[in-house]
Amino acid sequence: MGRRVNFYLDDDLIEALNQHTQVSPLSRSEIVAIALRRLLRDERRRVHVDVPATEMARRIAAGELPSRRLDGPRLRALPPPWEN
């Protein structure tokens, strides 16, 4: 079940939608809903890029990976600006 939503579209987009509706078995509402679902799905995929550092931080925070202390020789091995 859906809800009625009102929004404004440019005239050229409405004309293209009407032309497509004439040759499609789908209604305008169904076409718009399908297009919006595809757009949102593609945007979620584009935004949800797995960055290794982010994934590793999530796993450390969840306790799946042990965190390593950064002291002594490891700290000295890092380049500036860590040497204050």
C-alpha positions as CSV (number, residue, x, y, z in Angstrom):
1,M,0.0,0.0,0.0
2,G,1.3,3.4,-0.8
3,R,0.6,7.0,0.0
4,R,-0.3,9.9,-2.3
5,V,2.6,12.3,-2.7
6,N,2.5,15.6,-4.6
7,F,5.6,17.0,-6.3
8,Y,6.4,19.2,-9.2
9,L,8.2,18.1,-12.4
10,D,9.5,20.1,-15.3
11,D,7.2,20.2,-18.3
12,D,9.6,18.3,-20.5
13,L,9.8,15.5,-18.0
14,I,6.0,15.3,-17.7
15,E,5.7,15.1,-21.5
16,A,8.3,12.3,-21.7
17,L,6.5,10.5,-18.9
18,N,3.2,10.8,-20.7
19,Q,4.6,9.6,-23.9
20,H,6.2,6.6,-22.2
21,T,3.0,5.8,-20.4
22,Q,1.1,5.5,-23.7
23,V,3.3,2.6,-24.9
24,S,3.8,1.0,-21.5
25,P,1.6,-1.3,-19.5
26,L,2.6,0.5,-16.4
27,S,0.9,3.6,-15.0
28,R,2.7,6.9,-14.4
29,S,2.8,6.2,-10.7
30,E,4.4,2.8,-11.2
31,I,7.0,4.2,-13.7
32,V,7.9,7.0,-11.2
33,A,8.1,4.6,-8.3
34,I,10.4,2.2,-10.3
35,A,12.6,5.1,-11.4
36,L,12.8,6.4,-7.8
37,R,13.6,3.0,-6.4
38,R,16.4,2.5,-9.0
39,L,17.8,6.0,-8.3
40,L,17.9,5.4,-4.5
41,R,19.4,1.9,-4.9
42,D,22.1,3.3,-7.2
43,E,22.8,6.1,-4.8
44,R,23.1,3.8,-1.8
45,R,25.5,1.6,-3.7
46,R,27.6,4.6,-4.8
47,V,27.8,6.0,-1.3
48,H,28.4,2.6,0.4
49,V,32.0,2.1,-0.7
50,D,33.9,-0.1,1.6
51,V,37.0,1.7,2.7
52,P,39.4,-0.8,4.3
53,A,40.3,1.6,7.2
54,T,36.6,2.2,8.0
55,E,35.9,-1.5,7.9
56,M,38.9,-2.2,10.1
57,A,37.8,0.5,12.6
58,R,34.3,-1.0,12.8
59,R,35.8,-4.5,13.4
60,I,38.1,-3.2,16.2
61,A,35.2,-1.3,17.8
62,A,33.1,-4.5,17.7
63,G,35.9,-6.5,19.3
64,E,36.4,-8.7,16.2
65,L,40.0,-7.5,15.8
66,P,42.4,-6.8,18.6
67,S,43.7,-3.2,18.7
68,R,47.4,-2.6,18.9
69,R,48.9,-0.2,21.3
70,L,51.0,2.5,19.8
71,D,54.0,3.1,22.1
72,G,57.7,2.8,22.2
73,P,59.4,1.7,19.0
74,R,56.2,1.9,17.0
75,L,55.6,5.5,17.9
76,R,59.2,6.4,17.0
77,A,58.8,4.7,13.7
78,L,56.0,7.0,12.7
79,P,56.9,10.1,10.7
80,P,56.1,13.6,11.9
81,P,53.7,15.3,12.9
82,W,53.4,12.5,15.5
83,E,56.6,13.6,17.1
84,N,55.5,16.7,19.1
